[in-house]
Each structure stands twice: as structure tokens, then as C-alpha cells.
């Protein structure tokens, strides 16, 4: 099976925000995700965080992330368009 790129998108209530980041102390993230960015919109009040990873088995990768974070995470197919390349500019 070929590796594909997926977005792992977590949405959580505001009350869980700090708890999700604290969770890593007890349930560390897998080293396979070292240096993968985990952006979030939490400072804006929309509690959404995500990472993008290449994998042959997204469900298996999902199974390796901390359980509370995993609980609110859905896997999505992922594609990127580049403005000025695949999207024309003026
Ligand atoms: Zn949050």
C-alpha cells in the first residue's frame, strides 16, 4: 500500500485545551511524528488543532497519538494547492 498524506484534525471544547497539552507528559507523542507541526486556532477561541502526516495506514498512526487528543481527532484526505502555481494570481 502506498503512503498518502492525511490531515489529522482535532476539535475540542475550550475546557479541554490545556488538558490536551498536559496529556503528553503522561502519554508522549510517538517519535515518528518528531518535528511535525501541530498548529492550532485555540487563541482565537476556535478549538481546532491539526497535523499533517504521510502514512500507509492512517488508522494505525491515529492509534499511536495520546488517547484524549485521539478522541477528538478525525482523519481527512489532504491536498495542497499553491497560489501562483496551481491557482493563478493577477
Ligand atoms: Zn484548544
PDB file of the backbone (N, CA, C, O) and the ligand in Angstrom, with CONECT records:
HET     ZN  A 101       1
ATOM      1  N   UNK A   1       0.852  -1.195   0.000  1.00  0.00           N
ATOM      2  CA  UNK A   1       0.000   0.000   0.000  1.00  0.00           C
ATOM      3  C   UNK A   1       0.892   1.251   0.000  1.00  0.00           C
ATOM      4  O   UNK A   1       1.860   1.332   0.756  1.00  0.00           O
ATOM      5  N   UNK A   2       0.558   2.204  -0.841  1.00  0.00           N
ATOM      6  CA  UNK A   2       1.365   3.418  -0.967  1.00  0.00           C
ATOM      7  C   UNK A   2       1.051   4.401   0.162  1.00  0.00           C
ATOM      8  O   UNK A   2      -0.068   4.462   0.671  1.00  0.00           O
ATOM      9  N   UNK A   3       2.064   5.154   0.528  1.00  0.00           N
ATOM     10  CA  UNK A   3       1.897   6.182   1.538  1.00  0.00           C
ATOM     11  C   UNK A   3       1.124   7.354   0.949  1.00  0.00           C
ATOM     12  O   UNK A   3       1.389   7.773  -0.178  1.00  0.00           O
ATOM     13  N   UNK A   4       0.179   7.877   1.698  1.00  0.00           N
ATOM     14  CA  UNK A   4      -0.588   9.055   1.285  1.00  0.00           C
ATOM     15  C   UNK A   4      -0.524  10.090   2.398  1.00  0.00           C
ATOM     16  O   UNK A   4      -0.177   9.787   3.540  1.00  0.00           O
ATOM     17  N   UNK A   5      -0.867  11.312   2.033  1.00  0.00           N
ATOM     18  CA  UNK A   5      -0.852  12.404   3.004  1.00  0.00           C
ATOM     19  C   UNK A   5      -2.255  12.585   3.593  1.00  0.00           C
ATOM     20  O   UNK A   5      -3.250  12.620   2.870  1.00  0.00           O
ATOM     21  N   UNK A   6      -2.305  12.697   4.909  1.00  0.00           N
ATOM     22  CA  UNK A   6      -3.575  12.867   5.620  1.00  0.00           C
ATOM     23  C   UNK A   6      -3.475  14.031   6.601  1.00  0.00           C
ATOM     24  O   UNK A   6      -2.402  14.347   7.117  1.00  0.00           O
ATOM     25  N   UNK A   7      -4.621  14.654   6.841  1.00  0.00           N
ATOM     26  CA  UNK A   7      -4.727  15.647   7.919  1.00  0.00           C
ATOM     27  C   UNK A   7      -5.462  14.994   9.080  1.00  0.00           C
ATOM     28  O   UNK A   7      -6.518  14.384   8.911  1.00  0.00           O
ATOM     29  N   UNK A   8      -4.880  15.137  10.249  1.00  0.00           N
ATOM     30  CA  UNK A   8      -5.475  14.614  11.481  1.00  0.00           C
ATOM     31  C   UNK A   8      -5.969  15.835  12.251  1.00  0.00           C
ATOM     32  O   UNK A   8      -5.181  16.580  12.833  1.00  0.00           O
ATOM     33  N   UNK A   9      -7.283  16.024  12.242  1.00  0.00           N
ATOM     34  CA  UNK A   9      -7.873  17.261  12.736  1.00  0.00           C
ATOM     35  C   UNK A   9      -8.614  17.006  14.046  1.00  0.00           C
ATOM     36  O   UNK A   9      -9.524  16.180  14.125  1.00  0.00           O
ATOM     37  N   UNK A  10      -8.191  17.744  15.066  1.00  0.00           N
ATOM     38  CA  UNK A  10      -8.783  17.598  16.404  1.00  0.00           C
ATOM     39  C   UNK A  10      -9.607  18.829  16.753  1.00  0.00           C
ATOM     40  O   UNK A  10      -9.127  19.960  16.670  1.00  0.00           O
ATOM     41  N   UNK A  11     -10.843  18.593  17.140  1.00  0.00           N
ATOM     42  CA  UNK A  11     -11.667  19.684  17.653  1.00  0.00           C
ATOM     43  C   UNK A  11     -12.037  19.324  19.089  1.00  0.00           C
ATOM     44  O   UNK A  11     -12.404  18.185  19.378  1.00  0.00           O
ATOM     45  N   UNK A  12     -11.938  20.306  19.984  1.00  0.00           N
ATOM     46  CA  UNK A  12     -12.164  20.019  21.407  1.00  0.00           C
ATOM     47  C   UNK A  12     -12.811  21.226  22.066  1.00  0.00           C
ATOM     48  O   UNK A  12     -12.674  22.352  21.588  1.00  0.00           O
ATOM     49  N   UNK A  13     -13.517  20.987  23.165  1.00  0.00           N
ATOM     50  CA  UNK A  13     -14.087  22.114  23.896  1.00  0.00           C
ATOM     51  C   UNK A  13     -12.995  22.929  24.586  1.00  0.00           C
ATOM     52  O   UNK A  13     -11.940  22.396  24.931  1.00  0.00           O
ATOM     53  N   UNK A  14     -13.251  24.210  24.783  1.00  0.00           N
ATOM     54  CA  UNK A  14     -12.272  25.111  25.400  1.00  0.00           C
ATOM     55  C   UNK A  14     -11.755  24.552  26.727  1.00  0.00           C
ATOM     56  O   UNK A  14     -10.580  24.719  27.054  1.00  0.00           O
ATOM     57  N   UNK A  15     -12.621  23.893  27.485  1.00  0.00           N
ATOM     58  CA  UNK A  15     -12.241  23.371  28.806  1.00  0.00           C
ATOM     59  C   UNK A  15     -11.151  22.310  28.698  1.00  0.00           C
ATOM     60  O   UNK A  15     -10.426  22.077  29.665  1.00  0.00           O
ATOM     61  N   UNK A  16     -11.020  21.655  27.525  1.00  0.00           N
ATOM     62  CA  UNK A  16     -10.042  20.562  27.382  1.00  0.00           C
ATOM     63  C   UNK A  16      -8.698  21.036  26.843  1.00  0.00           C
ATOM     64  O   UNK A  16      -7.748  20.256  26.775  1.00  0.00           O
ATOM     65  N   UNK A  17      -8.612  22.294  26.465  1.00  0.00           N
ATOM     66  CA  UNK A  17      -7.444  22.790  25.759  1.00  0.00           C
ATOM     67  C   UNK A  17      -6.135  22.515  26.506  1.00  0.00           C
ATOM     68  O   UNK A  17      -5.254  21.831  25.984  1.00  0.00           O
ATOM     69  N   UNK A  18      -6.010  23.035  27.702  1.00  0.00           N
ATOM     70  CA  UNK A  18      -4.775  22.857  28.467  1.00  0.00           C
ATOM     71  C   UNK A  18      -4.552  21.382  28.778  1.00  0.00           C
ATOM     72  O   UNK A  18      -3.419  20.900  28.759  1.00  0.00           O
ATOM     73  N   UNK A  19      -5.626  20.678  29.061  1.00  0.00           N
ATOM     74  CA  UNK A  19      -5.559  19.254  29.398  1.00  0.00           C
ATOM     75  C   UNK A  19      -4.922  18.443  28.260  1.00  0.00           C
ATOM     76  O   UNK A  19      -4.159  17.510  28.509  1.00  0.00           O
ATOM     77  N   UNK A  20      -5.239  18.802  27.022  1.00  0.00           N
ATOM     78  CA  UNK A  20      -4.686  18.067  25.873  1.00  0.00           C
ATOM     79  C   UNK A  20      -3.181  18.249  25.781  1.00  0.00           C
ATOM     80  O   UNK A  20      -2.459  17.310  25.448  1.00  0.00           O
ATOM     81  N   UNK A  21      -2.708  19.448  26.072  1.00  0.00           N
ATOM     82  CA  UNK A  21      -1.268  19.676  26.008  1.00  0.00           C
ATOM     83  C   UNK A  21      -0.562  19.050  27.210  1.00  0.00           C
ATOM     84  O   UNK A  21       0.579  18.601  27.097  1.00  0.00           O
ATOM     85  N   UNK A  22      -1.238  19.021  28.356  1.00  0.00           N
ATOM     86  CA  UNK A  22      -0.686  18.369  29.553  1.00  0.00           C
ATOM     87  C   UNK A  22      -0.609  16.852  29.373  1.00  0.00           C
ATOM     88  O   UNK A  22       0.264  16.193  29.938  1.00  0.00           O
ATOM     89  N   UNK A  23      -1.527  16.312  28.583  1.00  0.00           N
ATOM     90  CA  UNK A  23      -1.612  14.864  28.410  1.00  0.00           C
ATOM     91  C   UNK A  23      -0.301  14.253  27.928  1.00  0.00           C
ATOM     92  O   UNK A  23       0.010  13.105  28.245  1.00  0.00           O
ATOM     93  N   UNK A  24       0.470  15.031  27.156  1.00  0.00           N
ATOM     94  CA  UNK A  24       1.712  14.499  26.581  1.00  0.00           C
ATOM     95  C   UNK A  24       2.718  14.090  27.655  1.00  0.00           C
ATOM     96  O   UNK A  24       3.609  13.282  27.392  1.00  0.00           O
ATOM     97  N   UNK A  25       2.582  14.645  28.865  1.00  0.00           N
ATOM     98  CA  UNK A  25       3.505  14.255  29.944  1.00  0.00           C
ATOM     99  C   UNK A  25       3.281  12.791  30.330  1.00  0.00           C
ATOM    100  O   UNK A  25       4.227  12.055  30.610  1.00  0.00           O
ATOM    101  N   UNK A  26       2.009  12.389  30.337  1.00  0.00           N
ATOM    102  CA  UNK A  26       1.680  11.018  30.722  1.00  0.00           C
ATOM    103  C   UNK A  26       1.690  10.072  29.512  1.00  0.00           C
ATOM    104  O   UNK A  26       2.103   8.917  29.614  1.00  0.00           O
ATOM    105  N   UNK A  27       1.231  10.582  28.380  1.00  0.00           N
ATOM    106  CA  UNK A  27       1.167   9.786  27.146  1.00  0.00           C
ATOM    107  C   UNK A  27       1.923  10.528  26.053  1.00  0.00           C
ATOM    108  O   UNK A  27       1.326  11.283  25.285  1.00  0.00           O
ATOM    109  N   UNK A  28       3.251  10.314  25.979  1.00  0.00           N
ATOM    110  CA  UNK A  28       4.050  11.039  24.987  1.00  0.00           C
ATOM    111  C   UNK A  28       3.602  10.735  23.557  1.00  0.00           C
ATOM    112  O   UNK A  28       3.090   9.656  23.259  1.00  0.00           O
ATOM    113  N   UNK A  29       3.808  11.698  22.703  1.00  0.00           N
ATOM    114  CA  UNK A  29       3.515  11.518  21.282  1.00  0.00           C
ATOM    115  C   UNK A  29       4.564  10.581  20.684  1.00  0.00           C
ATOM    116  O   UNK A  29       5.680  10.508  21.197  1.00  0.00           O
ATOM    117  N   UNK A  30       4.229   9.863  19.611  1.00  0.00           N
ATOM    118  CA  UNK A  30       5.196   8.938  19.005  1.00  0.00           C
ATOM    119  C   UNK A  30       6.356   9.686  18.339  1.00  0.00           C
ATOM    120  O   UNK A  30       6.163  10.733  17.721  1.00  0.00           O
ATOM    121  N   UNK A  31       7.550   9.134  18.475  1.00  0.00           N
ATOM    122  CA  UNK A  31       8.738   9.749  17.876  1.00  0.00           C
ATOM    123  C   UNK A  31       8.607   9.831  16.359  1.00  0.00           C
ATOM    124  O   UNK A  31       9.274  10.652  15.728  1.00  0.00           O
ATOM    125  N   UNK A  32       7.768   9.004  15.771  1.00  0.00           N
ATOM    126  CA  UNK A  32       7.551   9.050  14.317  1.00  0.00           C
ATOM    127  C   UNK A  32       7.022  10.412  13.880  1.00  0.00           C
ATOM    128  O   UNK A  32       7.132  10.769  12.707  1.00  0.00           O
ATOM    129  N   UNK A  33       6.451  11.174  14.807  1.00  0.00           N
ATOM    130  CA  UNK A  33       5.910  12.493  14.470  1.00  0.00           C
ATOM    131  C   UNK A  33       6.836  13.636  14.896  1.00  0.00           C
ATOM    132  O   UNK A  33       6.427  14.797  14.904  1.00  0.00           O
ATOM    133  N   UNK A  34       8.091  13.305  15.250  1.00  0.00           N
ATOM    134  CA  UNK A  34       9.062  14.347  15.600  1.00  0.00           C
ATOM    135  C   UNK A  34       9.108  15.420  14.508  1.00  0.00           C
ATOM    136  O   UNK A  34       9.141  15.106  13.318  1.00  0.00           O
ATOM    137  N   UNK A  35       9.110  16.666  14.919  1.00  0.00           N
ATOM    138  CA  UNK A  35       9.237  17.825  14.022  1.00  0.00           C
ATOM    139  C   UNK A  35       8.002  18.095  13.163  1.00  0.00           C
ATOM    140  O   UNK A  35       8.023  18.994  12.322  1.00  0.00           O
ATOM    141  N   UNK A  36       6.938  17.337  13.361  1.00  0.00           N
ATOM    142  CA  UNK A  36       5.691  17.622  12.647  1.00  0.00           C
ATOM    143  C   UNK A  36       5.002  18.783  13.381  1.00  0.00           C
ATOM    144  O   UNK A  36       4.830  18.738  14.599  1.00  0.00           O
ATOM    145  N   UNK A  37       4.617  19.806  12.640  1.00  0.00           N
ATOM    146  CA  UNK A  37       3.967  20.964  13.265  1.00  0.00           C
ATOM    147  C   UNK A  37       2.546  20.614  13.682  1.00  0.00           C
ATOM    148  O   UNK A  37       1.847  19.860  13.004  1.00  0.00           O
ATOM    149  N   UNK A  38       2.135  21.177  14.815  1.00  0.00           N
ATOM    150  CA  UNK A  38       0.788  20.968  15.343  1.00  0.00           C
ATOM    151  C   UNK A  38       0.151  22.345  15.532  1.00  0.00           C
ATOM    152  O   UNK A  38       0.062  22.846  16.653  1.00  0.00           O
ATOM    153  N   UNK A  39      -0.287  22.947  14.437  1.00  0.00           N
ATOM    154  CA  UNK A  39      -0.904  24.266  14.563  1.00  0.00           C
ATOM    155  C   UNK A  39      -2.246  24.158  15.280  1.00  0.00           C
ATOM    156  O   UNK A  39      -2.886  23.107  15.271  1.00  0.00           O
ATOM    157  N   UNK A  40      -2.660  25.254  15.896  1.00  0.00           N
ATOM    158  CA  UNK A  40      -3.999  25.289  16.483  1.00  0.00           C
ATOM    159  C   UNK A  40      -4.564  26.693  16.371  1.00  0.00           C
ATOM    160  O   UNK A  40      -3.833  27.676  16.246  1.00  0.00           O
ATOM    161  N   UNK A  41      -5.888  26.757  16.421  1.00  0.00           N
ATOM    162  CA  UNK A  41      -6.590  28.041  16.375  1.00  0.00           C
ATOM    163  C   UNK A  41      -7.084  28.420  17.762  1.00  0.00           C
ATOM    164  O   UNK A  41      -7.856  29.368  17.906  1.00  0.00           O
ATOM    165  N   UNK A  42      -6.652  27.697  18.779  1.00  0.00           N
ATOM    166  CA  UNK A  42      -7.155  27.889  20.147  1.00  0.00           C
ATOM    167  C   UNK A  42      -7.108  29.355  20.610  1.00  0.00           C
ATOM    168  O   UNK A  42      -8.065  29.809  21.237  1.00  0.00           O
ATOM    169  N   UNK A  43      -6.032  30.116  20.327  1.00  0.00           N
ATOM    170  CA  UNK A  43      -6.013  31.511  20.795  1.00  0.00           C
ATOM    171  C   UNK A  43      -7.161  32.347  20.228  1.00  0.00           C
ATOM    172  O   UNK A  43      -7.521  33.376  20.800  1.00  0.00           O
ATOM    173  N   UNK A  44      -7.736  31.910  19.107  1.00  0.00           N
ATOM    174  CA  UNK A  44      -8.836  32.666  18.505  1.00  0.00           C
ATOM    175  C   UNK A  44     -10.181  32.317  19.134  1.00  0.00           C
ATOM    176  O   UNK A  44     -11.181  32.996  18.899  1.00  0.00           O
ATOM    177  N   UNK A  45     -10.197  31.241  19.943  1.00  0.00           N
ATOM    178  CA  UNK A  45     -11.454  30.809  20.535  1.00  0.00           C
ATOM    179  C   UNK A  45     -12.083  29.636  19.800  1.00  0.00           C
ATOM    180  O   UNK A  45     -13.045  29.038  20.283  1.00  0.00           O
ATOM    181  N   UNK A  46     -11.542  29.306  18.633  1.00  0.00           N
ATOM    182  CA  UNK A  46     -11.985  28.104  17.904  1.00  0.00           C
ATOM    183  C   UNK A  46     -10.995  27.000  18.247  1.00  0.00           C
ATOM    184  O   UNK A  46      -9.831  27.076  17.855  1.00  0.00           O
ATOM    185  N   UNK A  47     -11.428  25.995  18.957  1.00  0.00           N
ATOM    186  CA  UNK A  47     -10.501  24.991  19.486  1.00  0.00           C
ATOM    187  C   UNK A  47     -10.303  23.846  18.495  1.00  0.00           C
ATOM    188  O   UNK A  47     -10.910  22.779  18.581  1.00  0.00           O
ATOM    189  N   UNK A  48      -9.420  24.140  17.559  1.00  0.00           N
ATOM    190  CA  UNK A  48      -9.135  23.241  16.454  1.00  0.00           C
ATOM    191  C   UNK A  48      -7.621  23.129  16.320  1.00  0.00           C
ATOM    192  O   UNK A  48      -6.927  24.143  16.236  1.00  0.00           O
ATOM    193  N   UNK A  49      -7.112  21.912  16.301  1.00  0.00           N
ATOM    194  CA  UNK A  49      -5.675  21.675  16.134  1.00  0.00           C
ATOM    195  C   UNK A  49      -5.509  20.549  15.119  1.00  0.00           C
ATOM    196  O   UNK A  49      -6.389  19.699  14.986  1.00  0.00           O
ATOM    197  N   UNK A  50      -4.387  20.538  14.405  1.00  0.00           N
ATOM    198  CA  UNK A  50      -4.219  19.504  13.383  1.00  0.00           C
ATOM    199  C   UNK A  50      -2.748  19.279  13.102  1.00  0.00           C
ATOM    200  O   UNK A  50      -1.892  20.116  13.393  1.00  0.00           O
ATOM    201  N   UNK A  51      -2.489  18.121  12.528  1.00  0.00           N
ATOM    202  CA  UNK A  51      -1.180  17.872  11.945  1.00  0.00           C
ATOM    203  C   UNK A  51      -1.375  17.104  10.651  1.00  0.00           C
ATOM    204  O   UNK A  51      -2.414  16.484  10.425  1.00  0.00           O
ATOM    205  N   UNK A  52      -0.365  17.158   9.813  1.00  0.00           N
ATOM    206  CA  UNK A  52      -0.402  16.504   8.510  1.00  0.00           C
ATOM    207  C   UNK A  52       0.731  15.493   8.486  1.00  0.00           C
ATOM    208  O   UNK A  52       1.860  15.810   8.862  1.00  0.00           O
ATOM    209  N   UNK A  53       0.434  14.278   8.045  1.00  0.00           N
ATOM    210  CA  UNK A  53       1.470  13.250   8.019  1.00  0.00           C
ATOM    211  C   UNK A  53       1.243  12.313   6.836  1.00  0.00           C
ATOM    212  O   UNK A  53       0.114  12.092   6.397  1.00  0.00           O
ATOM    213  N   UNK A  54       2.343  11.775   6.339  1.00  0.00           N
ATOM    214  CA  UNK A  54       2.297  10.757   5.282  1.00  0.00           C
ATOM    215  C   UNK A  54       2.317   9.395   5.957  1.00  0.00           C
ATOM    216  O   UNK A  54       3.148   9.129   6.825  1.00  0.00           O
ATOM    217  N   UNK A  55       1.398   8.546   5.552  1.00  0.00           N
ATOM    218  CA  UNK A  55       1.354   7.213   6.131  1.00  0.00           C
ATOM    219  C   UNK A  55       0.613   6.258   5.200  1.00  0.00           C
ATOM    220  O   UNK A  55      -0.218   6.672   4.392  1.00  0.00           O
ATOM    221  N   UNK A  56       0.929   4.987   5.329  1.00  0.00           N
ATOM    222  CA  UNK A  56       0.184   3.960   4.595  1.00  0.00           C
ATOM    223  C   UNK A  56      -1.088   3.601   5.348  1.00  0.00           C
ATOM    224  O   UNK A  56      -2.061   3.137   4.753  1.00  0.00           O
ATOM    225  N   UNK A  57      -1.077   3.819   6.666  1.00  0.00           N
ATOM    226  CA  UNK A  57      -2.192   3.363   7.494  1.00  0.00           C
ATOM    227  C   UNK A  57      -2.575   4.457   8.503  1.00  0.00           C
ATOM    228  O   UNK A  57      -2.074   4.473   9.627  1.00  0.00           O
ATOM    229  N   UNK A  58      -3.470   5.373   8.091  1.00  0.00           N
ATOM    230  CA  UNK A  58      -3.816   6.489   8.976  1.00  0.00           C
ATOM    231  C   UNK A  58      -4.467   6.050  10.283  1.00  0.00           C
ATOM    232  O   UNK A  58      -4.290   6.702  11.312  1.00  0.00           O
ATOM    233  N   UNK A  59      -5.218   4.955  10.252  1.00  0.00           N
ATOM    234  CA  UNK A  59      -5.854   4.498  11.487  1.00  0.00           C
ATOM    235  C   UNK A  59      -4.808   3.998  12.481  1.00  0.00           C
ATOM    236  O   UNK A  59      -4.939   4.199  13.689  1.00  0.00           O
ATOM    237  N   UNK A  60      -3.762   3.339  11.956  1.00  0.00           N
ATOM    238  CA  UNK A  60      -2.685   2.868  12.825  1.00  0.00           C
ATOM    239  C   UNK A  60      -1.944   4.055  13.426  1.00  0.00           C
ATOM    240  O   UNK A  60      -1.614   4.045  14.612  1.00  0.00           O
ATOM    241  N   UNK A  61      -1.680   5.078  12.614  1.00  0.00           N
ATOM    242  CA  UNK A  61      -0.993   6.273  13.134  1.00  0.00           C
ATOM    243  C   UNK A  61      -1.864   6.960  14.186  1.00  0.00           C
ATOM    244  O   UNK A  61      -1.377   7.380  15.236  1.00  0.00           O
ATOM    245  N   UNK A  62      -3.154   7.065  13.889  1.00  0.00           N
ATOM    246  CA  UNK A  62      -4.078   7.679  14.845  1.00  0.00           C
ATOM    247  C   UNK A  62      -4.016   6.943  16.195  1.00  0.00           C
ATOM    248  O   UNK A  62      -4.109   7.560  17.255  1.00  0.00           O
ATOM    249  N   UNK A  63      -3.858   5.629  16.132  1.00  0.00           N
ATOM    250  CA  UNK A  63      -3.805   4.820  17.349  1.00  0.00           C
ATOM    251  C   UNK A  63      -2.582   5.068  18.205  1.00  0.00           C
ATOM    252  O   UNK A  63      -2.537   4.633  19.356  1.00  0.00           O
ATOM    253  N   UNK A  64      -1.580   5.764  17.662  1.00  0.00           N
ATOM    254  CA  UNK A  64      -0.350   5.982  18.431  1.00  0.00           C
ATOM    255  C   UNK A  64      -0.331   7.338  19.153  1.00  0.00           C
ATOM    256  O   UNK A  64       0.555   7.587  19.971  1.00  0.00           O
ATOM    257  N   UNK A  65      -1.297   8.209  18.857  1.00  0.00           N
ATOM    258  CA  UNK A  65      -1.260   9.532  19.499  1.00  0.00           C
ATOM    259  C   UNK A  65      -1.971   9.470  20.851  1.00  0.00           C
ATOM    260  O   UNK A  65      -2.762   8.557  21.086  1.00  0.00           O
ATOM    261  N   UNK A  66      -1.706  10.416  21.730  1.00  0.00           N
ATOM    262  CA  UNK A  66      -2.277  10.361  23.078  1.00  0.00           C
ATOM    263  C   UNK A  66      -3.805  10.215  23.049  1.00  0.00           C
ATOM    264  O   UNK A  66      -4.474  10.859  22.241  1.00  0.00           O
ATOM    265  N   UNK A  67      -4.359   9.367  23.932  1.00  0.00           N
ATOM    266  CA  UNK A  67      -5.767   8.977  23.863  1.00  0.00           C
ATOM    267  C   UNK A  67      -6.782  10.121  23.916  1.00  0.00           C
ATOM    268  O   UNK A  67      -7.762  10.093  23.173  1.00  0.00           O
ATOM    269  N   UNK A  68      -6.578  11.113  24.761  1.00  0.00           N
ATOM    270  CA  UNK A  68      -7.565  12.207  24.822  1.00  0.00           C
ATOM    271  C   UNK A  68      -7.557  13.003  23.532  1.00  0.00           C
ATOM    272  O   UNK A  68      -8.610  13.374  23.014  1.00  0.00           O
ATOM    273  N   UNK A  69      -6.354  13.267  23.011  1.00  0.00           N
ATOM    274  CA  UNK A  69      -6.248  14.000  21.754  1.00  0.00           C
ATOM    275  C   UNK A  69      -6.871  13.169  20.631  1.00  0.00           C
ATOM    276  O   UNK A  69      -7.594  13.690  19.782  1.00  0.00           O
ATOM    277  N   UNK A  70      -6.578  11.875  20.645  1.00  0.00           N
ATOM    278  CA  UNK A  70      -7.108  10.966  19.627  1.00  0.00           C
ATOM    279  C   UNK A  70      -8.635  11.000  19.626  1.00  0.00           C
ATOM    280  O   UNK A  70      -9.261  10.944  18.567  1.00  0.00           O
ATOM    281  N   UNK A  71      -9.227  11.091  20.811  1.00  0.00           N
ATOM    282  CA  UNK A  71     -10.675  11.043  20.949  1.00  0.00           C
ATOM    283  C   UNK A  71     -11.410  12.091  20.135  1.00  0.00           C
ATOM    284  O   UNK A  71     -12.509  11.840  19.641  1.00  0.00           O
ATOM    285  N   UNK A  72     -10.814  13.260  19.991  1.00  0.00           N
ATOM    286  CA  UNK A  72     -11.476  14.324  19.240  1.00  0.00           C
ATOM    287  C   UNK A  72     -10.914  14.499  17.842  1.00  0.00           C
ATOM    288  O   UNK A  72     -11.154  15.518  17.194  1.00  0.00           O
ATOM    289  N   UNK A  73     -10.160  13.500  17.371  1.00  0.00           N
ATOM    290  CA  UNK A  73      -9.453  13.653  16.094  1.00  0.00           C
ATOM    291  C   UNK A  73     -10.090  12.819  14.990  1.00  0.00           C
ATOM    292  O   UNK A  73     -10.394  11.640  15.175  1.00  0.00           O
ATOM    293  N   UNK A  74     -10.282  13.454  13.844  1.00  0.00           N
ATOM    294  CA  UNK A  74     -10.770  12.754  12.656  1.00  0.00           C
ATOM    295  C   UNK A  74      -9.705  12.836  11.576  1.00  0.00           C
ATOM    296  O   UNK A  74      -8.962  13.815  11.495  1.00  0.00           O
ATOM    297  N   UNK A  75      -9.635  11.801  10.746  1.00  0.00           N
ATOM    298  CA  UNK A  75      -8.649  11.727   9.670  1.00  0.00           C
ATOM    299  C   UNK A  75      -9.301  12.165   8.363  1.00  0.00           C
ATOM    300  O   UNK A  75     -10.407  11.740   8.030  1.00  0.00           O
ATOM    301  N   UNK A  76      -8.596  13.020   7.632  1.00  0.00           N
ATOM    302  CA  UNK A  76      -9.106  13.528   6.361  1.00  0.00           C
ATOM    303  C   UNK A  76      -8.059  13.347   5.273  1.00  0.00           C
ATOM    304  O   UNK A  76      -6.862  13.488   5.524  1.00  0.00           O
ATOM    305  N   UNK A  77      -8.516  13.032   4.059  1.00  0.00           N
ATOM    306  CA  UNK A  77      -7.617  13.101   2.905  1.00  0.00           C
ATOM    307  C   UNK A  77      -7.138  14.547   2.801  1.00  0.00           C
ATOM    308  O   UNK A  77      -7.842  15.471   3.209  1.00  0.00           O
ATOM    309  N   UNK A  78      -5.945  14.737   2.257  1.00  0.00           N
ATOM    310  CA  UNK A  78      -5.331  16.050   2.298  1.00  0.00           C
ATOM    311  C   UNK A  78      -4.710  16.394   0.952  1.00  0.00           C
ATOM    312  O   UNK A  78      -4.055  15.553   0.336  1.00  0.00           O
ATOM    313  N   UNK A  79      -4.909  17.606   0.499  1.00  0.00           N
ATOM    314  CA  UNK A  79      -4.284  18.085  -0.734  1.00  0.00           C
ATOM    315  C   UNK A  79      -3.900  19.535  -0.530  1.00  0.00           C
ATOM    316  O   UNK A  79      -4.482  20.228   0.305  1.00  0.00           O
ATOM    317  N   UNK A  80      -2.923  19.991  -1.289  1.00  0.00           N
ATOM    318  CA  UNK A  80      -2.457  21.373  -1.191  1.00  0.00           C
ATOM    319  C   UNK A  80      -2.446  22.001  -2.578  1.00  0.00           C
ATOM    320  O   UNK A  80      -1.935  21.410  -3.530  1.00  0.00           O
ATOM    321  N   UNK A  81      -3.005  23.187  -2.688  1.00  0.00           N
ATOM    322  CA  UNK A  81      -2.887  23.988  -3.902  1.00  0.00           C
ATOM    323  C   UNK A  81      -1.886  25.098  -3.600  1.00  0.00           C
ATOM    324  O   UNK A  81      -1.803  25.564  -2.464  1.00  0.00           O
ATOM    325  N   UNK A  82      -1.135  25.518  -4.598  1.00  0.00           N
ATOM    326  CA  UNK A  82      -0.148  26.584  -4.403  1.00  0.00           C
ATOM    327  C   UNK A  82      -0.590  27.815  -5.191  1.00  0.00           C
ATOM    328  O   UNK A  82      -0.723  27.773  -6.414  1.00  0.00           O
ATOM    329  N   UNK A  83      -0.812  28.910  -4.467  1.00  0.00           N
ATOM    330  CA  UNK A  83      -1.226  30.160  -5.109  1.00  0.00           C
ATOM    331  C   UNK A  83      -0.097  30.653  -5.998  1.00  0.00           C
ATOM    332  O   UNK A  83       1.049  30.764  -5.562  1.00  0.00           O
ATOM    333  N   UNK A  84      -0.424  30.940  -7.217  1.00  0.00           N
ATOM    334  CA  UNK A  84       0.586  31.378  -8.169  1.00  0.00           C
ATOM    335  C   UNK A  84       1.115  30.223  -9.002  1.00  0.00           C
ATOM    336  O   UNK A  84       1.827  30.431  -9.985  1.00  0.00           O
ATOM    337  N   UNK A  85       0.766  29.006  -8.606  1.00  0.00           N
ATOM    338  CA  UNK A  85       1.202  27.840  -9.368  1.00  0.00           C
ATOM    339  C   UNK A  85      -0.041  27.068  -9.834  1.00  0.00           C
ATOM    340  O   UNK A  85      -0.406  27.133 -11.008  1.00  0.00           O
ATOM    341  N   UNK A  86      -0.684  26.345  -8.924  1.00  0.00           N
ATOM    342  CA  UNK A  86      -1.908  25.648  -9.314  1.00  0.00           C
ATOM    343  C   UNK A  86      -3.129  26.573  -9.254  1.00  0.00           C
ATOM    344  O   UNK A  86      -4.179  26.234  -9.800  1.00  0.00           O
ATOM    345  N   UNK A  87      -3.008  27.724  -8.605  1.00  0.00           N
ATOM    346  CA  UNK A  87      -4.055  28.745  -8.585  1.00  0.00           C
ATOM    347  C   UNK A  87      -3.448  30.022  -9.155  1.00  0.00           C
ATOM    348  O   UNK A  87      -2.481  30.551  -8.607  1.00  0.00           O
ATOM    349  N   UNK A  88      -4.017  30.520 -10.260  1.00  0.00           N
ATOM    350  CA  UNK A  88      -3.416  31.711 -10.893  1.00  0.00           C
ATOM    351  C   UNK A  88      -3.578  32.958 -10.039  1.00  0.00           C
ATOM    352  O   UNK A  88      -4.554  33.095  -9.301  1.00  0.00           O
ATOM    353  N   UNK A  89      -2.625  33.857 -10.145  1.00  0.00           N
ATOM    354  CA  UNK A  89      -2.681  35.165  -9.471  1.00  0.00           C
ATOM    355  C   UNK A  89      -2.810  36.259 -10.532  1.00  0.00           C
ATOM    356  O   UNK A  89      -2.602  36.003 -11.718  1.00  0.00           O
ATOM    357  N   UNK A  90      -3.147  37.453 -10.114  1.00  0.00           N
ATOM    358  CA  UNK A  90      -3.356  38.576 -11.032  1.00  0.00           C
ATOM    359  C   UNK A  90      -2.038  39.033 -11.649  1.00  0.00           C
ATOM    360  O   UNK A  90      -2.022  39.970 -12.447  1.00  0.00           O
TER     361      UNK A  90
HETATM  362 ZN    ZN A 101      -7.955  24.457  22.411  1.00  0.00          ZN
END
